[in-house]
Amino acid sequence: MNAAEQILTNARLILDDEVCLGSLKIRDGRIAGIDNAPSRHPGALDCRGDYLMPGMVELHTDNMEKYFQPRPKVAWPGRPAALAHDAQMAASGITTVFDALSIGDVDEQSMRHGALLDMVDSLQAIMTDDMARIDHRLHLRCEVCHPETLSRFEALAGSPLLGLVSLMDHAPGQRQFASLDAYRTYYQGKYRLSDEALEAFIEKQLANSALYSSAHRRAIAEACQARGLALASHDDATIQHVAESVEYGTRVAEFPTTREAAEASHRHGLAVMMGAPNVVRGGSHSGNIAAAELVRLGVLDVLSSDYYPAALLDAVFRIAGMAEGYSLPQAVATATRTPAEAVGLTDRGRLAPGLRADLLRVRVVDDHPLVQRVWCAGRQVH
C-alpha cells in the first residue's frame, strides 16, 4: 500500500441496498475498491465495527449566515466566519454543502444584503486557497416578493460556485404562513412589532407580493433553465403550487407544508426535502406537515439540516429506527445519494468504486450516532 492509498477495514459498509461487514480502499481521493470481507493488510485502519457511509450532501442550510452575524447588528470578518462554518459542517459529517444565502429579506433592517457579497467572496476565497475542509457550493434563496431580488440574482448568477437556486415567497396568507394568525404570531414575536406596526408590515408585504412575486419567479426560473442551474421550490402548499413548480422545471421541493403538496411533488419526480430538525423535534415548528408522516407515506426523499447541522445525521438514524420508517440504506440515501443526484452531482453520495472518497465513520452509542472520522476526497478532515 503506497502513500496515496488507505484501507479502512472491519467496517459495516452502508451500500445502496445492504449493510455488510467489509473493507474499503481509498486511492488518490477516490474509492478504489470495496470488499465484503475484512482486510488483512497490516496498515489498514480498523474501524472496530463502526458504520462507514458516504459523506453527507447538504442542499439547504443558512448556518453560514450565523457566523457572519453572530449577534444582531454584529458583523464578523469574512474568512474566519467562513472557516468556522466549514469546520462545523465537517464535524457534523457533511462533506458537500450548498450554503444557502438569502437574496431579499422582509426585514428592512436585516444585515443580510450588506453581507451577501462578503459571504460569496469569502466562500470563494477559502475554496480557491484550498483552506476549506469540505466542498462548498452556493445556494441562492430568492425572496421573490422583494423589489430588488431579480437584479441581485442577476448580479450573482454567474458565480462559479452557484449550483442551486430556490424560489421563496414569505408574504402573509400563503405557503408557510397560510394562516394569518400564525404569520402575526411569528413576525410580531420575531421583530417585536406593535399591533399597528404589524398591520402596516403585513400590508406592505402583501403589496410587494402582488407587484413582484409572479414576475420575479418566472424570470429567475427561466434564467436557471438557460444556465442549467438546479431549481428548488419552497413551502409549496397546494396542487397549484406544485403544478407551477413542475412547469418551471423544478428538481427539488423544499419543505412542502402539506401532505397534498408533498405527495404531488413526489409523484411528479421532484425530490421532496424536509428538515432534519422536524424529525428530531417530532414535528414542524410552524405547525405544518411532520417529516415523520412523509416517511410513513414513503414520499420523503431528502433531508436537510436547515438551521442545525448536527440534526442531519441524527435524523437519518431516527427515520431508520421508526416502526414504519426506511431501511438504513434508504435513510442514508436521503442525506447522500438522493440530494447529490437531485442537483446533478454523480461523482459522490454512494460507496462505489470510482466515486469520490467522501466518507463518514459513525459509531452508535445509546441509539445516538456519533461522528468518529470524516474524509473528503480521501483526505481526513475530522
N, C-alpha and C positions, 0 to 999 in steps of 0.2 A: 504494500500500500504506500503510494508516494504522498508527498506533502499536500497535493491538491485533492487527495481522496480522504474520505472519512466513512467509517461504517458504524451504524447505530444498530445494536442488537438487543435481543431479549425484550423487544417492544411489542405491545399489542397494536398492530397497524390497522388504522381505520381506513379501509379501502372503500370503493364505490358501493359495494353490496355486502360486505362482510367485515368482520374483525378477526384477524389471525395473529398468532404469535410468530414473529419472524425478525428479519433484519432488512436494513435499507442502506444502500451505498450512495454517497454523495461524491460527485466528481465535477470540478470546475463550475460549481454553482448550480448544478443540475442533479436530478435523481438519475443515477447511473444504473440502478438495479434494485429489485425487490425480491426477497426470498422468504418463503413461508416456513423457514426454519432458522434457528439461531445461528449466528456466525461463530466459527472457531478461531477467527483471526485474533492474534494476541493484542493488536492495537485497537480493537473495536470498543466502542463506548457501550457499557452495559446500562440499559435503560431500566433494569430491575422490574420489568413487567408493567411499566407505565404505558399509557396510551401515546401513540405517535400519530398525529393527524396533520392535515395541511394547515399552513398558516392562514389565519382568517382574513377575509376581504370585507372591509367596512365601506359601505357606499354612502352613508349619511351620518356624519357626526359634526356637531358645532363645537366640539371640545376645544379646538384651537382658539376660537374667539375668546374663551375664558382666560387663556394665558396672555392674550394681548390686552385684555381689560379685566384684571383680576378683581377689581372692585369698581363700583360706579364712579365714572369720571377719572379713573386711574389708568393711564396708558403705560404698557410695558415695552421695553426695547424689542425690536422685531426678531432678530436672530435668536437671542436667548429664549424668547417666548416660543418660537417655532421648535427649537430643540427640546425644550421641556415637554411640550406636547408630544413630540416624536418619541421621547423616552417613555412616556406613559402608554402610548399606543403599543410599543414593542413589549412592555411589561405585561400588557393585557392579552398578548398573543395575536395581535393584529399585525400582519406583515404587508398588507396593501391597504391604504386608506384614501378615500376620496373626501378630502377636507371640505366640508360644506360651509361656504361663505355667502352671506346674505347680500343681495342687491335690493335696496329699497327696504324701508322699515316704517311701520305705522307710528313709531315713536320718533317725533321730530327732534328730540334731544339725544337720540342714540349716537354713540361714537362709531357705530358700525361703518358708515360710509367713509368717515375720515381714516379709519384703519384699514379699509379694504385693500387699497393698493399696497400698503406696507405688508399686509399679510401675504398677498400674492408674491411680492418681491422677495420676502423672507423665505417663503416656501421654495421658490425657485433657487434662491441662493444656497440653502442647505442641501438641495439635491445636486446642483451644479458643482459645488465644492466637495461633494462626497462626505458630508458631515452627518447625513441622516442615517439612522439605523435601518429604516424600512422604506418602502416605496410609497411616495406621496403623489396623489393626483388631485385635481381640482374639481369640485362640485359647486356650481353656481346656483344658488337658490334665488329664483327671481320672483319677487313680490309684484305680481302683475298689476296691482291696483295703485302702485306708486308712480307719480308723474315722470320720474327720471329713470325708471327701470330699464327701458329699452335702450336709451343712449348709453347707460352704464354697462349693460350687457354687451353692446356692440364694441365698446372700448376694450373688453376683456376676452372677446370671443376667439381671438387669435392666439391666446396663451398656449404654449406647447404642453402645459400641464392639464389643460381642460379635458375632462373625459365624460362629464355628466352634467346635465342641466335639469333642474326641476322647476315646475311652474306652480306657484302658490298664490292663493288669494285669501287673506285673513280678514276680509271685510265681514261685518256682522251679518248674521242671518243666513249663513250658508256653511257648507262643508264642516270643518271642525266646530264651528260655532253656529250651527243651525238654530240653536236656542238663543234668543236674545238675552234671556235671563242669565244663561251660562256665560255669555260674552260680557255682560255687565259685571258679573261677579269676578271674572278673571282679570279684566283690564282695570277695573276700579281698584282691585287689590294690588295689581302689579304697579300701577302708576300713581296710586293714592289720589285719585281724582274726586272732586266733589261731585254731587249729583248733577249740578248744572254743567260742569266741565265735561263730565262723562257723556251727557247728551250731545254736547257740541262735538265731541270727539267722534261719536257714532255717526252723526250727520255728515261730518267731513269724510269719514271712511266710506260711507255709502255713496257719496257724490264721486269720490275718486274711482271707486269700483265701476260705477256706471260709465264714467268717462274713458277709462283706460284699460280695464281688465281684458275685455274681449280682443281689442286691437293688439295689445301687447302679447297676449297669449298666442295669437295666430302668428304674429311676426317673429317671435322668438322660436316657436316650433318650426316654422319654415326655414329659419336660419340654421337650426340644428340639423334638419334633414339635408340641407345643402352641404353642410360641413361634415356630415357623417357622425355627429355627436349623439350619444345616447340621451334619451329624454325620459324624464320621470314626471308623473302626475303627483299631486299632493292632496291628501284629505278628500279624495273622491267619496261622495256620499250617495249618489243616485245612479240609476242606469244611464241617464242622460250625461252625467259627468264622465262615465266610463266610455260611452259612445264617442264623446268628443276626444277623449284621450286616444282611443283607437284610431280615430280619423287623423290625428296628428303624428301617428307612428310611434307612440309611447312604448317604451320597453319595460319600465318599472312602475308599479302602482305603490307609491309611498303612503303608508298609514291610512288605508281606506277606513272610513269611520263607521260603516255599516256592513252587516253580513251581505246584503244585496249587492253592494259595490264590490266587495272582496270576491264573491263568487263570480260575478260578471267579469271582473278583471282577469281572474284565473282562467275562466272559460275562453277568453279572447287571447290567451297566451302571454299576458303581462305577468311579470314576476311580482307577486304580491309581497310587499315588505311590511313587517310590523316591528315595533320597538322591543328590544330585549328587556328594558325596564318594565314594560307592560307584562311580560312573562314573569319576571322576578317578583314584582309587586302584586301580581294576581289580578291585574286589570288596568284599564286606561285611567290616567289622572283627569281626563276630560269627560269621562262618562261614556266614551264610545265603545265599540265592539272590543271584546277582550281577545288578545292574541291566542290564548288557550282554546277559545272557541273555534278559531280558524284552524288550529292544529287538529282538533277533533273532526272538522269538516274536510281536512286534507287539502286546504287551499292556502296555507301559509308557505311561501316559497323562500323568503329571505328574511333574516333577522338583522337588525341594525342596533348598535349600542346607543344611538341617538345622543343623549346627553351624559351617559355614564359608561365609559369604556369597559370597565370590568364586568358589566352586565352581560356582554355578548357571550363569553364562554359559559358563564353561569346558566344563561337561558338555553344554550344548546343542550347541556346535560339535563336541564329540567324537562324540556319537551321530550327528551329520550326516555325520561323516567315516568312520564304521565301514563296513566292506565290506558288511555286512548291516544297515546302520543305516537311519535315516529320511532323507527328503529334508530340506533345510534348512528349508523352511516347516513340515514336520511336526515337526522337532526344536524349532523356535522355539515352536510351539504348546504343547509340554509345559511351558513356563515362562510362557506368556502366556494364550492363548485358553482352553485346557482348564481350568487352575486357576480362572480367572475364572468360567467357566460352571458349574463344579462347586459354587461357593458362591453362585451367583445374581447375579454381577456382569456385567450385559450391556452396560455402557457403556464397557468397556475390553478390552484383550487382543488387539486387532486393529488394523491400519491400514485404516480405513474412514471415509468422511465421516460426521460427526455424533458420532463417539465421542470420548472424552477424548483430548487430545493428550499421552498418556503415551508418551514416545518415547526410544529409545536408539540413539545413533550408535556404531557399532562398526567398528574397523579391525583386520584380521587381519594379524599380523606373525609370521613363522616358525610358522605354524599355530596361533598363540595369539590369541584375541580380546581386544582392548584397548578399554575404555570410553573414548570420546572426549568425548561430551557426553550429558547426561540432561535430559529435560524432564518435568515432572509437571504435568498440566493446563495445558500450554502455557508454563509458567514454567521457565526453565533453572535446575536445582538442582545441577548438577555440570558 
